[in-house]
Amino acid sequence: MCSQSAVIDRATELNPVPDPVWQVEVDRATPAEWSAMLDLFDDANLYQTWSYGAVRWGRKNLSHLVLKRNGEVLGMAQLRIIRPTRFNFGMAYLRWGPLCHLRGGELDAEAALCIARALQEEYVRKRGLLLQILPNVFVGSPRAALFQSGFSRFTQEPPTSTNVYRTFVLDLAPSIEQLRKNLDAKWRNKLTQSEKKGLKIVVGNGTDEYRSFCRMYDQMWKRKTFETTVDVEEFGLIQQDLPKTHRMRILICEQDGVPVAGLVASAMGDSAIYLLGATSDDGLNAKGAYLLQWTLIQWLKESGVKRYDLGGIDPKRNPGVYSFKRGLSGTDVTQLTPLVACNSVLSSAVVRVSLAAQRAFRGLQSTLQRDHVSTGAAKTVSAIPSKTTTRTS
């Protein structure tokens, strides 16, 4: 049995020496094998797909760890490896993982503990990297308590304006009738109004639907000139690369045959997340966003999805979006801040200086983007392009 004391005392046995019960495999899975293993987990998500990692960070910068017990897969984690030079220092970054909640079962505390030790052994002790983990965990939940216990040897970063993810999570357990009844009265009234406008919802996961969405997103971005780290071009490339069963779901709202609003969401494991939304110039009065969200919720409910993450919220900087999402009556939650482990002073110093510089560069980029739009020179996103944008996360 892989008890806490056993893992701590025999950390080196996890990798590379196989344990009779627990085994760790690093960088042995193929993309197809990785995709198949994702389907084993309730906590699977878009950010742990091979396609997301390959497009966002580059295939050569990925590392994949699989935890097995007696040959059965019980945990997995996709990480981005950042090495500024050929020397043995840098960073390993794990976003919305590790995965350790098998479908249909209870969250395995022992598996969470063992994969925490395996990650620390492989990337901190063996490779000399600073390991940063952004777990798919919300503060105050049973899953948070389990992760904080299993990753007790890691340091939890204090909350800051740059590392806190706040959202509404909608529990889809109630009946569809009860979910509608739970909607804020004003939100429900606007949904009813949209249903009377003769709007049509087109659903798909292909190139045509995504191009249609991008055109509306471009119009909205020019109209609002808001700050964002989201790259719709990049999401298009991820969508092309994903296996069909893992592709994002695209909903387009049409009025008289003309697209007026759209959304992009991902549903994997037992949860879904709202990723992108857009309203065209012609769709401002159609209230299509209400019908889109409700149509998606109905489909998620029918598909057996248990929770719907409505995406980031910021009541102060974006009160309009906050008010719209609040109307769905989800629970206001905050994600656990990143967990960090590092034995190398050099890796720690270099990574932290690099991240600070990149954050400053992002701020400059946002300013330049606003200036660019104000002169009427913003680019048009009318199709899925052939390039991506490099980011730190």
PAMAR-817495 format. One record per residue (C-alpha): residue number from 1; residue in one letter; y, x, z. Coordinates in pm, whole numbers. Layout:
BEGIN
{NUM, a, {Y, X, Z}}
...
# end
This chain:
BEGIN
{1, m, {0, 0, 0}}
{2, c, {346, 128, -90}}
{3, s, {522, 85, 244}}
{4, q, {873, 220, 302}}
{5, s, {747, 521, 498}}
{6, a, {489, 594, 231}}
{7, v, {749, 588, -45}}
{8, i, {987, 809, 147}}
{9, d, {724, 1059, 256}}
{10, r, {555, 1073, -85}}
{11, a, {854, 1026, -317}}
{12, t, {742, 1310, -541}}
{13, e, {407, 1136, -592}}
{14, l, {574, 844, -767}}
{15, n, {659, 1065, -1062}}
{16, p, {513, 1257, -1230}}
{17, v, {191, 1254, -1023}}
{18, p, {28, 908, -1048}}
{19, d, {-36, 724, -722}}
{20, p, {-373, 547, -699}}
{21, v, {-189, 217, -657}}
{22, w, {167, 267, -785}}
{23, q, {253, 445, -1107}}
{24, v, {585, 521, -1277}}
{25, e, {621, 566, -1652}}
{26, v, {944, 712, -1790}}
{27, d, {1050, 697, -2155}}
{28, r, {705, 597, -2280}}
{29, a, {767, 236, -2389}}
{30, t, {854, 148, -2748}}
{31, p, {1130, -106, -2827}}
{32, a, {866, -370, -2904}}
{33, e, {676, -298, -2581}}
{34, w, {1000, -311, -2382}}
{35, s, {1092, -649, -2529}}
{36, a, {747, -787, -2448}}
{37, m, {770, -666, -2087}}
{38, l, {1109, -833, -2042}}
{39, d, {938, -1168, -2086}}
{40, l, {738, -1100, -1768}}
{41, f, {1047, -1125, -1546}}
{42, d, {1261, -1408, -1414}}
{43, d, {1551, -1166, -1366}}
{44, a, {1543, -1043, -1729}}
{45, n, {1887, -1043, -1891}}
{46, l, {2071, -938, -2205}}
{47, y, {2202, -615, -2053}}
{48, q, {1848, -487, -2001}}
{49, t, {1743, -543, -2363}}
{50, w, {1679, -238, -2577}}
{51, s, {1914, -378, -2842}}
{52, y, {2206, -402, -2600}}
{53, g, {2153, -45, -2483}}
{54, a, {2104, 100, -2832}}
{55, v, {2414, -66, -2977}}
{56, r, {2639, -28, -2675}}
{57, w, {2544, 321, -2562}}
{58, g, {2342, 476, -2845}}
{59, r, {1964, 496, -2865}}
{60, k, {1953, 866, -2782}}
{61, n, {2142, 803, -2457}}
{62, l, {1888, 558, -2314}}
{63, s, {1613, 606, -2059}}
{64, h, {1347, 348, -1967}}
{65, l, {1152, 341, -1642}}
{66, v, {852, 114, -1580}}
{67, l, {691, 61, -1240}}
{68, k, {324, -46, -1229}}
{69, r, {81, -136, -952}}
{70, n, {-284, -94, -1048}}
{71, g, {-176, -102, -1411}}
{72, e, {27, -425, -1379}}
{73, v, {399, -407, -1463}}
{74, l, {602, -498, -1153}}
{75, g, {943, -345, -1228}}
{76, m, {1150, -196, -1508}}
{77, a, {1495, -49, -1566}}
{78, q, {1697, 58, -1869}}
{79, l, {1962, 322, -1797}}
{80, r, {2237, 493, -1989}}
{81, i, {2233, 873, -1950}}
{82, i, {2566, 1053, -1973}}
{83, r, {2567, 1432, -1992}}
{84, p, {2910, 1583, -2079}}
{85, t, {2751, 1922, -2154}}
{86, r, {2405, 2071, -2204}}
{87, f, {2397, 2169, -1837}}
{88, n, {2202, 1973, -1575}}
{89, f, {2465, 1735, -1445}}
{90, g, {2602, 1396, -1540}}
{91, m, {2540, 1029, -1472}}
{92, a, {2268, 767, -1503}}
{93, y, {2401, 409, -1521}}
{94, l, {2188, 98, -1467}}
{95, r, {2348, -235, -1550}}
{96, w, {2210, -565, -1413}}
{97, g, {1886, -417, -1297}}
{98, p, {1634, -312, -1201}}
{99, l, {1408, -604, -1288}}
{100, c, {1145, -678, -1023}}
{101, h, {1107, -1057, -1001}}
{102, l, {797, -1160, -1194}}
{103, r, {797, -1501, -1359}}
{104, g, {669, -1783, -1146}}
{105, g, {638, -1575, -830}}
{106, e, {840, -1476, -527}}
{107, l, {1068, -1176, -535}}
{108, d, {850, -878, -435}}
{109, a, {1024, -679, -161}}
{110, e, {774, -397, -193}}
{111, a, {832, -369, -568}}
{112, a, {1210, -357, -513}}
{113, l, {1167, -81, -256}}
{114, c, {932, 122, -474}}
{115, i, {1148, 101, -786}}
{116, a, {1450, 207, -580}}
{117, r, {1262, 521, -473}}
{118, a, {1131, 581, -826}}
{119, l, {1484, 563, -972}}
{120, q, {1616, 800, -707}}
{121, e, {1329, 1042, -762}}
{122, e, {1359, 1050, -1141}}
{123, y, {1734, 1048, -1197}}
{124, v, {1882, 1192, -877}}
{125, r, {1629, 1447, -752}}
{126, k, {1459, 1546, -1075}}
{127, r, {1748, 1526, -1324}}
{128, g, {2035, 1603, -1085}}
{129, l, {2244, 1305, -1198}}
{130, l, {2476, 1070, -1017}}
{131, l, {2292, 738, -1028}}
{132, q, {2505, 423, -1032}}
{133, i, {2336, 82, -1023}}
{134, l, {2516, -245, -1089}}
{135, p, {2253, -491, -965}}
{136, n, {2214, -847, -1088}}
{137, v, {2267, -971, -732}}
{138, f, {2524, -1199, -570}}
{139, v, {2656, -1139, -221}}
{140, g, {2500, -1355, 50}}
{141, s, {2186, -1447, -142}}
{142, p, {1828, -1370, -28}}
{143, r, {1803, -1137, -329}}
{144, a, {2107, -944, -203}}
{145, a, {1950, -893, 139}}
{146, l, {1630, -768, -23}}
{147, f, {1815, -525, -252}}
{148, q, {2035, -392, 26}}
{149, s, {1722, -323, 229}}
{150, g, {1526, -170, -58}}
{151, f, {1821, 44, -170}}
{152, s, {1923, 141, 184}}
{153, r, {1934, 510, 88}}
{154, f, {2205, 434, -168}}
{155, t, {2576, 408, -87}}
{156, q, {2740, 78, -171}}
{157, e, {3082, 120, -331}}
{158, p, {3368, -62, -155}}
{159, p, {3514, -356, -353}}
{160, t, {3801, -274, -588}}
{161, s, {3980, -454, -869}}
{162, t, {3763, -270, -1123}}
{163, n, {3414, -309, -977}}
{164, v, {3409, -671, -854}}
{165, y, {3251, -939, -1072}}
{166, r, {3333, -1292, -956}}
{167, t, {3194, -1600, -1127}}
{168, f, {3074, -1957, -1088}}
{169, v, {2698, -2010, -1094}}
{170, l, {2577, -2361, -1174}}
{171, d, {2247, -2467, -1019}}
{172, l, {2057, -2660, -1288}}
{173, a, {1798, -2808, -1052}}
{174, p, {1961, -3155, -1026}}
{175, s, {1894, -3416, -1294}}
{176, i, {2121, -3418, -1599}}
{177, e, {2273, -3743, -1470}}
{178, q, {2353, -3580, -1136}}
{179, l, {2496, -3270, -1304}}
{180, r, {2735, -3491, -1500}}
{181, k, {2827, -3686, -1189}}
{182, n, {2902, -3356, -1011}}
{183, l, {3161, -3256, -1271}}
{184, d, {3523, -3258, -1161}}
{185, a, {3669, -3601, -1247}}
{186, k, {3933, -3460, -1485}}
{187, w, {3675, -3236, -1654}}
{188, r, {3438, -3530, -1696}}
{189, n, {3716, -3744, -1844}}
{190, k, {3798, -3477, -2101}}
{191, l, {3430, -3448, -2187}}
{192, t, {3420, -3824, -2246}}
{193, q, {3728, -3798, -2468}}
{194, s, {3567, -3522, -2674}}
{195, e, {3252, -3730, -2717}}
{196, k, {3461, -4008, -2873}}
{197, k, {3623, -3783, -3135}}
{198, g, {3322, -3769, -3365}}
{199, l, {3273, -3398, -3312}}
{200, k, {2957, -3228, -3438}}
{201, i, {2779, -2940, -3264}}
{202, v, {2603, -2684, -3483}}
{203, v, {2356, -2460, -3302}}
{204, g, {2203, -2136, -3426}}
{205, n, {2150, -1764, -3369}}
{206, g, {2213, -1620, -3713}}
{207, t, {2480, -1430, -3904}}
{208, d, {2658, -1737, -4046}}
{209, e, {2711, -1895, -3705}}
{210, y, {2837, -1570, -3562}}
{211, r, {3082, -1515, -3850}}
{212, s, {3219, -1864, -3791}}
{213, f, {3261, -1788, -3423}}
{214, c, {3435, -1456, -3493}}
{215, r, {3695, -1620, -3716}}
{216, m, {3789, -1858, -3435}}
{217, y, {3785, -1581, -3177}}
{218, d, {4022, -1375, -3392}}
{219, q, {4265, -1667, -3421}}
{220, m, {4254, -1721, -3045}}
{221, w, {4306, -1353, -2966}}
{222, k, {4609, -1334, -3193}}
{223, r, {4748, -1652, -3040}}
{224, k, {4703, -1547, -2677}}
{225, t, {4705, -1162, -2704}}
{226, f, {4501, -1141, -2384}}
{227, e, {4351, -823, -2238}}
{228, t, {3975, -793, -2274}}
{229, t, {3699, -532, -2271}}
{230, v, {3477, -759, -2481}}
{231, d, {3405, -643, -2836}}
{232, v, {3289, -935, -3051}}
{233, e, {3195, -692, -3327}}
{234, e, {2957, -514, -3094}}
{235, f, {2796, -837, -2982}}
{236, g, {2736, -919, -3348}}
{237, l, {2544, -596, -3397}}
{238, i, {2345, -659, -3080}}
{239, q, {2258, -1006, -3209}}
{240, q, {2131, -861, -3536}}
{241, d, {1910, -612, -3354}}
{242, l, {1763, -844, -3091}}
{243, p, {1418, -1000, -3140}}
{244, k, {1455, -1365, -3238}}
{245, t, {1324, -1486, -2901}}
{246, h, {1597, -1292, -2717}}
{247, r, {1892, -1366, -2943}}
{248, m, {2208, -1518, -2805}}
{249, r, {2264, -1887, -2864}}
{250, i, {2572, -1976, -3072}}
{251, l, {2724, -2324, -3058}}
{252, i, {2995, -2425, -3305}}
{253, c, {3196, -2746, -3264}}
{254, e, {3311, -2898, -3594}}
{255, q, {3570, -3168, -3657}}
{256, d, {3551, -3324, -4003}}
{257, g, {3338, -3031, -4113}}
{258, v, {3586, -2769, -3988}}
{259, p, {3489, -2533, -3700}}
{260, v, {3732, -2586, -3412}}
{261, a, {3559, -2423, -3113}}
{262, g, {3257, -2210, -3033}}
{263, l, {3067, -2035, -2759}}
{264, v, {2806, -1762, -2728}}
{265, a, {2558, -1756, -2440}}
{266, s, {2241, -1569, -2350}}
{267, a, {1939, -1728, -2182}}
{268, m, {1663, -1499, -2058}}
{269, g, {1426, -1521, -1765}}
{270, d, {1530, -1809, -1541}}
{271, s, {1907, -1770, -1593}}
{272, a, {2174, -1797, -1859}}
{273, i, {2518, -1640, -1889}}
{274, y, {2825, -1754, -2080}}
{275, l, {2945, -1455, -2283}}
{276, l, {3211, -1558, -2534}}
{277, g, {3423, -1862, -2609}}
{278, a, {3686, -1938, -2870}}
{279, t, {3907, -2220, -2995}}
{280, s, {4069, -2215, -3340}}
{281, d, {4431, -2302, -3408}}
{282, d, {4319, -2640, -3544}}
{283, g, {4101, -2714, -3244}}
{284, l, {4352, -2703, -2960}}
{285, n, {4361, -3083, -2929}}
{286, a, {3996, -3153, -3005}}
{287, k, {3872, -3059, -2656}}
{288, g, {3561, -2915, -2819}}
{289, a, {3512, -2661, -2539}}
{290, y, {3408, -2942, -2303}}
{291, l, {3149, -3081, -2542}}
{292, l, {3019, -2730, -2616}}
{293, q, {2961, -2648, -2250}}
{294, w, {2795, -2981, -2180}}
{295, t, {2570, -2949, -2486}}
{296, l, {2464, -2603, -2372}}
{297, i, {2395, -2725, -2018}}
{298, q, {2173, -3002, -2153}}
{299, w, {1975, -2752, -2360}}
{300, l, {1942, -2509, -2067}}
{301, k, {1817, -2790, -1847}}
{302, e, {1561, -2898, -2108}}
{303, s, {1448, -2536, -2152}}
{304, g, {1371, -2489, -1784}}
{305, v, {1657, -2248, -1710}}
{306, k, {1742, -2261, -1339}}
{307, r, {2092, -2112, -1319}}
{308, y, {2395, -2082, -1547}}
{309, d, {2644, -1801, -1486}}
{310, l, {2979, -1918, -1627}}
{311, g, {3114, -1567, -1676}}
{312, g, {3392, -1380, -1499}}
{313, i, {3679, -1559, -1328}}
{314, d, {4019, -1440, -1210}}
{315, p, {4230, -1716, -1049}}
{316, k, {4546, -1502, -1043}}
{317, r, {4543, -1333, -1383}}
{318, n, {4371, -1612, -1578}}
{319, p, {4423, -1942, -1393}}
{320, g, {4356, -2156, -1702}}
{321, v, {4003, -2023, -1755}}
{322, y, {3941, -2036, -1381}}
{323, s, {4040, -2403, -1368}}
{324, f, {3824, -2491, -1669}}
{325, k, {3513, -2322, -1524}}
{326, r, {3572, -2463, -1177}}
{327, g, {3551, -2809, -1327}}
{328, l, {3178, -2763, -1384}}
{329, s, {3133, -2754, -1005}}
{330, g, {2933, -2434, -981}}
{331, t, {2922, -2210, -673}}
{332, d, {3192, -1942, -647}}
{333, v, {3003, -1612, -601}}
{334, t, {3071, -1239, -615}}
{335, q, {2833, -976, -744}}
{336, l, {2718, -694, -519}}
{337, t, {2930, -386, -584}}
{338, p, {2760, -81, -741}}
{339, l, {2501, 121, -550}}
{340, v, {2529, 499, -582}}
{341, a, {2303, 796, -507}}
{342, c, {2370, 1161, -584}}
{343, n, {2250, 1498, -456}}
{344, s, {2465, 1706, -691}}
{345, v, {2823, 1781, -590}}
{346, l, {2897, 1890, -948}}
{347, s, {2764, 1568, -1102}}
{348, s, {2956, 1359, -850}}
{349, a, {3286, 1538, -910}}
{350, v, {3261, 1547, -1290}}
{351, v, {3154, 1184, -1322}}
{352, r, {3424, 1048, -1093}}
{353, v, {3701, 1243, -1270}}
{354, s, {3567, 1128, -1607}}
{355, l, {3552, 761, -1502}}
{356, a, {3908, 775, -1368}}
{357, a, {4029, 919, -1699}}
{358, q, {3844, 655, -1898}}
{359, r, {3992, 373, -1690}}
{360, a, {4340, 512, -1759}}
{361, f, {4259, 530, -2130}}
{362, r, {4147, 166, -2128}}
{363, g, {4481, 65, -1980}}
{364, l, {4661, 253, -2257}}
{365, q, {4441, 88, -2519}}
{366, s, {4526, -258, -2385}}
{367, t, {4897, -181, -2408}}
{368, l, {4862, -53, -2765}}
{369, q, {4661, -361, -2862}}
{370, r, {4935, -593, -2737}}
{371, d, {5197, -395, -2929}}
{372, h, {4977, -398, -3239}}
{373, v, {4940, -776, -3230}}
{374, s, {5311, -831, -3173}}
{375, t, {5388, -657, -3503}}
{376, g, {5144, -882, -3689}}
{377, a, {4902, -599, -3763}}
{378, a, {4598, -724, -3575}}
{379, k, {4270, -685, -3757}}
{380, t, {4074, -981, -3884}}
{381, v, {3718, -1021, -3766}}
{382, s, {3563, -1227, -4044}}
{383, a, {3215, -1081, -4057}}
{384, i, {2973, -871, -3857}}
{385, p, {3097, -512, -3905}}
{386, s, {2914, -184, -3924}}
{387, k, {3058, 2, -3628}}
{388, t, {3075, -20, -3252}}
{389, t, {3318, 73, -2979}}
{390, t, {3224, 326, -2711}}
{391, r, {3270, 227, -2347}}
{392, t, {3164, 350, -2005}}
{393, s, {2966, 40, -1907}}
# end
